[in-house]
Amino acid sequence: MKRAILSCNGLDKPEGSVAREAAIRGAGATGSEIICPVLLNRAPARYRKALSESSLIVIDGCSTRCATKLAARLEAKVERKLLVSDAVKASGQALEPTLSLGPKGLALAQSIADELVSKLSAPAAAAEPAAEFETPAEYLVVTHDKFEFRIPVVDYLFNENDVWVRVLDGAARVGISDYMQQKLTDINYFDAPRLDAAVEQFGELGSLESAKAVFEIISPAAGIVSAVNQAVIDNPGLINEDPYGAGWLVEMKLSGWPQDQELLLDPAAYAETVKRKAAEE
């Protein structure tokens, strides 16, 4: 598979300099083509062939995510995203406060490049469901202005962060609510958690990105990630089309059930939460 790397240009922040260096090293290690963000923005036709034939890797320096937004605007298909500021936080060491990379910045750039090579070499995430979950047939409907938000009546529980969980035979399937997918508008990327990752209740379970926002998926239950929905990784629009069915995100082997459900909302209670949130917008 051909790959191309798009990173921020690194002109005004140390994190940007790290992103640029990580892109250079990652391209060398993976044989990927580097795409200039300035040229891509001003003359996207220059990279039309590369983007159509390659899977895109995006490396952003800071939470502004300029490279990610550029890729989304051009509707490029993104395989992987890396954020330098997250890597800095995870390392526990601040970068040197200069645009010329010092030992810490160079080491971090190499670490990000190594992580990229590792992720690209890893087996594809499992997508087979652990149990047979049927699409819900009955819904509560919350109406606000011209919008309607559906909430399944049976078997679904929600947290205050608009993430649902459905449990069957000891396995849990997780996704986002109809209210949240409408609020995000067109979702263009699912940053999935790794398989076998241990997640606490209300811990992070990956993220979703749209042209409008980045949404952190807050886990409604504790457990081990047993599967991710490869169909959603390939086509994130499934979340907008069917958030309670084909647009599910993750399956987990539960470790804190049934105690976890004491902190969750049943459909009726979540409907009241949606009414309140919609009215406050």
C-alpha contacts under 8 A as a table, 3 or more apart, distances in Angstrom:
res1	aa1	res2	aa2	distance
1	M	54	S	7.06
1	M	55	S	7.42
2	K	32	S	6.94
2	K	53	E	6.74
2	K	54	S	4.64
2	K	55	S	6.26
3	R	31	G	7.64
3	R	32	S	4.94
3	R	33	E	6.60
3	R	54	S	4.60
3	R	55	S	4.64
3	R	56	L	5.81
3	R	57	I	7.21
4	A	27	A	7.78
4	A	32	S	4.88
4	A	33	E	4.50
4	A	34	I	5.70
4	A	35	I	6.73
4	A	50	A	7.27
4	A	51	L	7.48
4	A	54	S	5.96
4	A	55	S	6.20
4	A	56	L	4.97
4	A	57	I	6.11
5	I	23	A	6.46
5	I	27	A	6.86
5	I	32	S	6.43
5	I	33	E	6.10
5	I	34	I	4.85
5	I	35	I	5.93
5	I	56	L	5.83
5	I	57	I	4.71
5	I	58	V	5.90
5	I	59	I	7.49
6	L	23	A	7.45
6	L	34	I	6.18
6	L	35	I	5.07
6	L	36	C	6.72
6	L	37	P	6.62
6	L	56	L	7.13
6	L	57	I	6.15
6	L	58	V	4.89
6	L	59	I	6.29
6	L	67	A	6.61
7	S	19	A	6.15
7	S	20	R	6.10
7	S	23	A	6.39
7	S	35	I	7.63
7	S	36	C	7.62
7	S	37	P	6.91
7	S	58	V	5.66
7	S	59	I	4.51
7	S	60	D	5.73
7	S	61	G	7.84
7	S	67	A	5.78
8	C	16	G	6.10
8	C	19	A	6.53
8	C	20	R	6.64
8	C	37	P	6.60
8	C	59	I	6.76
8	C	60	D	5.54
8	C	61	G	6.33
8	C	65	R	7.97
8	C	66	C	6.41
8	C	67	A	5.33
9	N	16	G	6.31
9	N	17	S	7.41
9	N	19	A	7.80
9	N	20	R	6.20
9	N	36	C	7.75
9	N	37	P	6.81
9	N	38	V	7.87
10	G	13	K	6.22
10	G	14	P	7.17
10	G	15	E	7.05
10	G	16	G	3.47
10	G	17	S	4.27
10	G	18	V	7.33
10	G	19	A	6.74
10	G	20	R	5.95
10	G	61	G	7.40
10	G	99	L	7.98
11	L	16	G	6.57
11	L	17	S	6.88
11	L	99	L	7.48
12	D	16	G	6.98
12	D	99	L	7.22
13	K	16	G	5.20
13	K	17	S	6.65
13	K	61	G	7.93
13	K	98	T	7.81
13	K	99	L	6.28
14	P	17	S	5.07
14	P	18	V	6.36
14	P	95	L	6.97
14	P	96	E	7.38
14	P	97	P	6.55
14	P	98	T	6.00
14	P	99	L	4.89
14	P	100	S	7.58
14	P	101	L	7.33
14	P	105	G	7.84
15	E	18	V	5.06
15	E	19	A	6.20
15	E	61	G	4.69
15	E	62	C	6.40
15	E	84	V	5.97
15	E	85	S	6.46
15	E	95	L	7.86
16	G	19	A	4.92
16	G	20	R	6.23
16	G	60	D	7.25
16	G	61	G	4.46
16	G	62	C	7.22
16	G	84	V	7.83
17	S	20	R	5.17
17	S	21	E	6.24
17	S	61	G	7.74
17	S	99	L	6.14
17	S	100	S	7.33
17	S	101	L	6.93
18	V	21	E	5.10
18	V	22	A	5.93
18	V	61	G	7.17
18	V	84	V	7.12
18	V	101	L	7.23
18	V	105	G	6.00
18	V	106	L	7.08
18	V	108	L	7.21
18	V	109	A	5.35
19	A	22	A	5.08
19	A	23	A	6.09
19	A	59	I	5.92
19	A	60	D	6.20
19	A	61	G	5.37
19	A	84	V	6.33
19	A	109	A	6.92
20	R	23	A	5.13
20	R	24	I	6.38
21	E	24	I	5.13
21	E	25	R	6.25
21	E	106	L	7.61
21	E	109	A	5.91
22	A	25	R	5.14
22	A	26	G	5.75
22	A	59	I	7.99
22	A	109	A	4.45
22	A	110	Q	6.23
22	A	112	I	6.12
22	A	113	A	5.34
23	A	26	G	5.00
23	A	27	A	5.88
23	A	34	I	7.32
23	A	59	I	7.01
23	A	113	A	7.18
24	I	27	A	5.23
24	I	28	G	6.31
24	I	34	I	7.47
25	R	28	G	5.12
25	R	29	A	6.23
25	R	109	A	7.77
25	R	110	Q	6.96
25	R	113	A	5.99
26	G	29	A	5.10
26	G	30	T	6.06
26	G	32	S	7.64
26	G	113	A	4.60
26	G	114	D	7.40
26	G	116	L	6.83
26	G	117	V	7.11
27	A	30	T	5.27
27	A	31	G	5.35
27	A	32	S	4.54
27	A	33	E	6.35
27	A	34	I	6.67
28	G	31	G	5.43
28	G	32	S	6.95
29	A	32	S	7.97
29	A	113	A	7.80
29	A	117	V	7.09
30	T	117	V	6.69
35	I	40	L	7.09
35	I	47	Y	7.50
36	C	39	L	5.42
36	C	40	L	5.99
37	P	40	L	4.94
37	P	41	N	6.01
37	P	67	A	6.92
37	P	70	L	7.80
38	V	41	N	5.20
38	V	42	R	6.26
39	L	42	R	5.13
39	L	43	A	5.50
39	L	44	P	6.94
39	L	46	R	7.68
40	L	43	A	5.37
40	L	44	P	4.48
40	L	45	A	7.76
40	L	46	R	7.04
40	L	47	Y	6.68
41	N	44	P	5.90
41	N	70	L	7.16
43	A	46	R	5.80
44	P	47	Y	5.66
44	P	48	R	6.38
45	A	48	R	4.90
45	A	49	K	7.98
46	R	49	K	7.72
47	Y	50	A	5.17
47	Y	51	L	6.07
48	R	51	L	5.31
48	R	52	S	6.12
49	K	52	S	5.15
49	K	53	E	6.13
50	A	53	E	5.30
50	A	54	S	5.67
51	L	54	S	5.24
51	L	55	S	7.05
51	L	56	L	7.06
51	L	76	A	6.70
51	L	77	K	7.81
55	S	77	K	6.53
55	S	78	V	6.28
55	S	79	E	5.82
56	L	76	A	7.32
56	L	77	K	6.25
56	L	78	V	4.68
56	L	79	E	5.54
56	L	80	R	7.02
57	I	78	V	6.00
57	I	79	E	5.75
57	I	80	R	4.86
57	I	81	K	5.89
58	V	67	A	6.54
58	V	68	T	6.42
58	V	78	V	7.17
58	V	80	R	6.31
58	V	81	K	4.74
58	V	82	L	6.30
59	I	67	A	7.03
59	I	68	T	7.90
59	I	81	K	5.86
59	I	82	L	4.79
59	I	83	L	5.89
59	I	84	V	7.33
60	D	63	S	7.65
60	D	65	R	5.36
60	D	66	C	6.85
60	D	67	A	5.89
60	D	68	T	6.97
60	D	81	K	7.70
60	D	82	L	6.26
60	D	83	L	4.85
60	D	84	V	6.18
61	G	65	R	6.98
61	G	83	L	5.79
61	G	84	V	4.79
61	G	85	S	6.11
62	C	65	R	5.98
62	C	83	L	6.59
62	C	84	V	6.35
62	C	85	S	5.25
63	S	83	L	7.58
63	S	85	S	7.11
65	R	68	T	5.24
65	R	69	K	6.23
65	R	83	L	7.97
66	C	69	K	5.20
66	C	70	L	6.18
67	A	70	L	5.09
67	A	71	A	6.21
68	T	71	A	5.13
68	T	72	A	6.15
68	T	81	K	7.94
69	K	72	A	5.03
69	K	73	R	6.08
69	K	211	A	6.78
70	L	73	R	5.15
70	L	74	L	6.36
71	A	74	L	5.27
71	A	75	E	6.08
71	A	76	A	5.23
71	A	77	K	7.86
71	A	78	V	7.69
72	A	75	E	4.83
72	A	76	A	6.14
72	A	188	N	6.93
72	A	210	S	7.74
72	A	211	A	6.46
73	R	76	A	7.82
73	R	211	A	7.36
78	V	81	K	7.41
78	V	189	Y	7.39
80	R	191	D	7.78
81	K	191	D	7.56
82	L	112	I	7.89
83	L	86	D	5.52
83	L	87	A	6.61
84	V	87	A	4.94
84	V	88	V	6.18
84	V	112	I	7.90
85	S	88	V	5.01
85	S	89	K	6.27
86	D	89	K	5.07
86	D	90	A	6.15
87	A	90	A	5.01
87	A	91	S	6.09
87	A	108	L	7.68
87	A	112	I	7.60
88	V	91	S	5.18
88	V	92	G	6.47
88	V	93	Q	6.44
88	V	94	A	6.56
88	V	95	L	7.37
88	V	108	L	7.61
89	K	92	G	5.37
89	K	93	Q	7.21
89	K	94	A	7.90
93	Q	104	K	7.93
95	L	104	K	6.04
95	L	105	G	5.84
96	E	101	L	7.23
96	E	102	G	6.29
96	E	104	K	6.91
96	E	105	G	6.94
98	T	101	L	6.85
101	L	104	K	7.56
101	L	105	G	5.13
101	L	106	L	5.98
102	G	105	G	5.34
102	G	106	L	6.15
103	P	106	L	5.22
103	P	107	A	6.01
104	K	107	A	5.13
104	K	108	L	6.10
105	G	108	L	5.08
105	G	109	A	6.12
106	L	109	A	5.05
106	L	110	Q	6.25
107	A	110	Q	5.17
107	A	111	S	6.16
108	L	111	S	4.90
108	L	112	I	6.17
109	A	112	I	5.19
109	A	113	A	6.23
110	Q	113	A	5.01
110	Q	114	D	6.06
111	S	114	D	5.02
111	S	115	E	6.12
112	I	115	E	4.99
112	I	116	L	6.15
113	A	116	L	5.03
113	A	117	V	6.31
114	D	117	V	5.14
114	D	118	S	6.15
115	E	118	S	4.98
115	E	119	K	6.11
116	L	119	K	5.19
116	L	120	L	6.16
117	V	120	L	5.23
117	V	121	S	6.13
118	S	121	S	5.15
118	S	122	A	6.17
119	K	122	A	5.13
125	A	194	R	7.74
125	A	195	L	6.81
125	A	227	A	7.00
125	A	228	V	6.49
125	A	230	Q	6.98
126	A	195	L	7.83
126	A	226	S	7.83
126	A	227	A	5.19
126	A	228	V	6.10
126	A	229	N	7.55
126	A	230	Q	7.16
127	A	227	A	5.55
127	A	228	V	5.29
127	A	229	N	4.87
127	A	230	Q	5.13
127	A	231	A	7.57
128	E	227	A	6.82
128	E	229	N	7.68
129	P	132	E	6.99
129	P	227	A	6.82
129	P	251	E	7.17
130	A	171	A	6.77
130	A	226	S	7.80
130	A	227	A	7.63
130	A	251	E	7.27
131	A	168	L	6.86
131	A	169	D	7.35
131	A	171	A	6.96
133	F	168	L	7.53
134	E	245	G	7.59
135	T	244	Y	6.86
135	T	245	G	5.11
136	P	139	Y	7.66
136	P	152	P	6.22
136	P	154	V	7.48
136	P	244	Y	7.25
136	P	245	G	7.46
137	A	152	P	7.62
138	E	152	P	5.94
138	E	153	V	5.81
138	E	154	V	7.46
139	Y	150	R	5.89
139	Y	151	I	5.18
139	Y	152	P	4.31
139	Y	153	V	5.11
140	L	150	R	5.80
140	L	151	I	5.01
140	L	152	P	6.19
140	L	153	V	6.12
140	L	267	P	7.69
140	L	268	A	7.86
140	L	271	A	7.55
141	V	148	E	6.33
141	V	149	F	5.56
141	V	150	R	4.69
141	V	151	I	6.26
141	V	271	A	7.96
142	V	148	E	5.65
142	V	149	F	5.07
142	V	150	R	6.52
142	V	151	I	7.91
142	V	271	A	6.53
142	V	274	V	7.34
142	V	275	K	6.70
143	T	146	K	7.31
143	T	147	F	5.77
143	T	148	E	4.53
143	T	149	F	6.39
143	T	275	K	7.89
144	H	147	F	5.26
144	H	148	E	6.45
144	H	275	K	7.42
144	H	278	A	6.71
144	H	279	A	7.45
149	F	178	D	5.77
149	F	179	Y	5.30
150	R	178	D	5.88
150	R	179	Y	7.33
151	I	177	S	7.40
151	I	178	D	7.15
151	I	267	P	6.40
151	I	271	A	7.05
152	P	155	D	7.74
152	P	156	Y	6.44
152	P	244	Y	7.98
152	P	267	P	6.71
153	V	156	Y	7.09
153	V	267	P	5.87
153	V	268	A	7.95
154	V	267	P	7.81
155	D	166	R	5.97
155	D	167	V	7.32
156	Y	164	W	6.42
156	Y	165	V	5.88
156	Y	166	R	5.01
156	Y	167	V	7.93
156	Y	266	D	7.01
156	Y	267	P	6.78
157	L	164	W	5.53
157	L	165	V	5.47
157	L	166	R	6.59
157	L	261	Q	7.64
157	L	264	L	6.14
157	L	265	L	5.58
157	L	266	D	5.03
157	L	267	P	6.41
158	F	161	N	7.89
158	F	162	D	6.38
158	F	163	V	5.61
158	F	164	W	4.33
158	F	165	V	6.35
158	F	220	P	6.92
158	F	264	L	5.52
158	F	265	L	5.02
158	F	266	D	6.52
158	F	267	P	7.35
158	F	270	Y	6.55
159	N	162	D	5.81
159	N	163	V	5.71
159	N	164	W	6.60
159	N	220	P	5.74
159	N	263	L	7.55
159	N	264	L	5.07
159	N	265	L	5.98
159	N	270	Y	7.95
160	E	163	V	7.50
160	E	264	L	7.71
160	E	265	L	7.63
160	E	270	Y	7.74
160	E	273	T	7.54
161	N	217	I	7.88
161	N	218	I	6.51
162	D	176	I	5.92
162	D	177	S	5.59
162	D	179	Y	7.54
162	D	180	M	6.21
163	V	174	V	7.08
163	V	175	G	5.72
163	V	176	I	4.36
163	V	177	S	5.91
163	V	217	I	7.00
163	V	218	I	6.80
163	V	219	S	7.15
163	V	220	P	6.64
164	W	174	V	5.61
164	W	175	G	5.41
164	W	176	I	5.74
164	W	177	S	6.42
164	W	220	P	6.78
165	V	172	A	6.34
165	V	173	R	5.62
165	V	174	V	4.57
165	V	175	G	6.76
165	V	220	P	6.38
165	V	221	A	7.61
166	R	172	A	5.43
166	R	173	R	5.25
166	R	174	V	6.58
167	V	170	G	6.44
167	V	171	A	5.61
167	V	172	A	4.34
167	V	173	R	6.50
168	L	171	A	5.35
168	L	172	A	6.32
170	G	253	K	6.77
170	G	254	L	6.56
171	A	251	E	7.01
171	A	252	M	5.90
171	A	253	K	5.16
171	A	254	L	6.31
172	A	251	E	5.48
172	A	252	M	5.14
172	A	253	K	6.48
172	A	254	L	6.72
173	R	248	W	7.05
173	R	249	L	7.50
173	R	250	V	5.86
173	R	251	E	4.41
173	R	252	M	6.48
174	V	219	S	7.84
174	V	220	P	7.91
174	V	248	W	6.13
174	V	249	L	5.82
174	V	250	V	5.26
174	V	251	E	6.14
174	V	252	M	7.94
175	G	243	P	6.73
175	G	244	Y	6.87
175	G	247	G	7.23
175	G	248	W	4.74
175	G	249	L	5.07
175	G	250	V	6.93
176	I	180	M	6.40
176	I	181	Q	6.85
176	I	217	I	7.93
176	I	239	I	7.93
176	I	243	P	6.28
176	I	244	Y	7.60
176	I	248	W	7.58
177	S	180	M	5.28
177	S	181	Q	6.37
177	S	243	P	6.26
177	S	244	Y	7.18
178	D	181	Q	5.22
178	D	182	Q	6.23
178	D	240	N	7.73
178	D	243	P	5.97
178	D	244	Y	7.69
179	Y	182	Q	5.38
179	Y	183	K	6.26
179	Y	274	V	7.11
180	M	183	K	4.90
180	M	184	L	6.13
181	Q	184	L	5.17
181	Q	185	T	6.10
181	Q	186	D	7.84
181	Q	187	I	7.64
181	Q	239	I	6.88
181	Q	240	N	5.57
181	Q	243	P	7.27
182	Q	185	T	5.03
182	Q	240	N	7.08
184	L	187	I	6.71
184	L	210	S	6.22
184	L	212	K	6.16
184	L	213	A	6.39
185	T	210	S	6.80
185	T	211	A	7.86
185	T	212	K	7.07
185	T	240	N	7.50
186	D	210	S	5.74
186	D	211	A	7.08
186	D	237	G	6.67
186	D	240	N	6.74
187	I	208	L	6.96
187	I	209	E	5.80
187	I	210	S	4.30
187	I	211	A	7.35
187	I	236	P	5.83
187	I	237	G	5.78
187	I	239	I	7.28
187	I	240	N	6.92
188	N	208	L	7.74
188	N	209	E	5.93
188	N	210	S	5.22
188	N	211	A	7.49
188	N	235	N	7.81
188	N	236	P	5.43
188	N	237	G	6.65
189	Y	208	L	5.71
189	Y	209	E	5.11
189	Y	210	S	6.86
189	Y	233	I	6.97
189	Y	236	P	5.76
190	F	206	G	7.53
190	F	207	S	6.06
190	F	208	L	4.71
190	F	209	E	6.60
190	F	232	V	7.14
190	F	233	I	5.65
190	F	236	P	6.39
191	D	206	G	5.37
191	D	207	S	5.14
191	D	208	L	6.16
191	D	233	I	7.82
192	A	205	L	7.27
192	A	206	G	4.86
192	A	207	S	6.77
192	A	228	V	6.94
192	A	233	I	7.79
192	A	249	L	7.93
192	A	250	V	7.98
193	P	197	A	7.00
193	P	205	L	5.82
193	P	206	G	4.99
193	P	225	V	7.54
193	P	228	V	7.84
194	R	197	A	5.68
194	R	225	V	7.25
195	L	224	I	7.90
195	L	225	V	5.27
195	L	226	S	5.84
195	L	227	A	6.40
195	L	228	V	7.59
196	D	224	I	5.45
196	D	225	V	4.91
196	D	226	S	5.93
197	A	224	I	5.55
197	A	225	V	5.38
198	A	222	A	7.72
198	A	223	G	5.85
198	A	224	I	4.57
198	A	225	V	6.61
199	V	203	G	5.81
199	V	204	E	7.09
199	V	205	L	7.10
199	V	219	S	7.40
199	V	221	A	7.99
199	V	222	A	5.48
199	V	223	G	5.50
199	V	224	I	6.22
199	V	225	V	7.57
200	E	203	G	4.98
200	E	219	S	7.28
200	E	221	A	6.71
200	E	222	A	4.27
200	E	223	G	6.57
201	Q	218	I	7.92
201	Q	219	S	5.55
201	Q	220	P	5.52
201	Q	221	A	4.30
201	Q	222	A	4.31
201	Q	223	G	7.85
201	Q	260	D	7.10
202	F	218	I	5.13
202	F	219	S	4.80
202	F	220	P	5.77
202	F	221	A	6.91
202	F	222	A	7.82
203	G	218	I	5.61
203	G	219	S	5.49
204	E	216	E	6.74
204	E	217	I	5.87
204	E	218	I	4.97
204	E	219	S	6.08
205	L	216	E	7.37
205	L	217	I	5.15
205	L	218	I	5.83
205	L	219	S	5.66
206	G	216	E	6.31
206	G	217	I	5.60
207	S	214	V	6.97
207	S	215	F	5.50
207	S	216	E	4.37
207	S	217	I	5.20
208	L	214	V	5.83
208	L	215	F	5.08
208	L	216	E	6.49
208	L	217	I	7.26
209	E	212	K	7.78
209	E	213	A	5.96
209	E	214	V	4.46
209	E	215	F	6.17
210	S	213	A	5.40
210	S	214	V	6.41
219	S	222	A	7.18
220	P	260	D	7.68
220	P	264	L	7.22
221	A	254	L	7.18
221	A	256	G	7.03
221	A	257	W	7.46
221	A	260	D	5.81
221	A	261	Q	7.59
222	A	254	L	5.99
222	A	255	S	5.62
222	A	256	G	5.49
222	A	257	W	7.65
222	A	260	D	7.33
223	G	252	M	5.78
223	G	253	K	5.30
223	G	254	L	4.24
223	G	255	S	4.67
223	G	256	G	6.94
224	I	252	M	5.26
224	I	253	K	5.13
224	I	254	L	6.61
224	I	255	S	7.46
225	V	228	V	7.70
225	V	250	V	7.02
225	V	251	E	6.04
225	V	252	M	4.48
225	V	253	K	6.54
226	S	250	V	7.71
226	S	251	E	5.58
226	S	252	M	5.02
226	S	253	K	6.29
227	A	250	V	5.81
227	A	251	E	5.01
227	A	252	M	6.90
228	V	249	L	5.90
228	V	250	V	4.44
228	V	251	E	6.21
229	N	232	V	5.45
229	N	233	I	6.62
229	N	247	G	7.92
229	N	248	W	6.67
229	N	249	L	5.32
229	N	250	V	6.13
230	Q	233	I	4.93
230	Q	234	D	6.19
231	A	234	D	5.17
231	A	235	N	5.95
231	A	236	P	7.77
231	A	238	L	7.95
232	V	235	N	4.79
232	V	236	P	4.61
232	V	237	G	7.31
232	V	238	L	6.05
232	V	239	I	7.05
232	V	247	G	6.26
232	V	248	W	7.64
232	V	249	L	7.03
233	I	236	P	5.76
235	N	238	L	6.10
236	P	239	I	5.89
236	P	240	N	7.78
236	P	247	G	7.82
237	G	240	N	5.30
237	G	241	E	6.37
238	L	241	E	4.88
238	L	242	D	5.84
238	L	243	P	7.18
238	L	246	A	6.43
238	L	247	G	4.85
239	I	242	D	5.45
239	I	243	P	4.62
239	I	246	A	7.35
239	I	247	G	4.07
239	I	248	W	6.98
240	N	243	P	6.02
240	N	247	G	7.38
241	E	247	G	7.25
242	D	245	G	5.37
242	D	246	A	5.69
242	D	247	G	5.21
243	P	246	A	6.86
243	P	247	G	4.60
243	P	248	W	6.17
244	Y	247	G	6.25
244	Y	248	W	6.17
245	G	248	W	5.95
254	L	257	W	6.10
256	G	259	Q	5.93
256	G	260	D	5.80
257	W	260	D	5.31
257	W	261	Q	6.86
258	P	261	Q	5.68
258	P	262	E	7.62
259	Q	262	E	5.75
260	D	263	L	5.94
260	D	264	L	7.25
261	Q	264	L	5.06
261	Q	265	L	7.94
265	L	268	A	7.81
265	L	269	A	5.52
265	L	270	Y	5.54
266	D	269	A	5.38
266	D	270	Y	6.08
267	P	270	Y	5.07
267	P	271	A	6.05
268	A	271	A	5.06
268	A	272	E	6.63
269	A	272	E	5.25
269	A	273	T	6.50
270	Y	273	T	4.85
270	Y	274	V	6.20
271	A	274	V	5.09
271	A	275	K	6.26
272	E	275	K	5.04
272	E	276	R	6.29
273	T	276	R	5.15
273	T	277	K	6.17
274	V	277	K	5.10
274	V	278	A	5.92
275	K	278	A	5.30
275	K	279	A	6.14
276	R	279	A	5.22
276	R	280	E	6.29
277	K	280	E	5.14
277	K	281	E	6.49
278	A	281	E	5.46
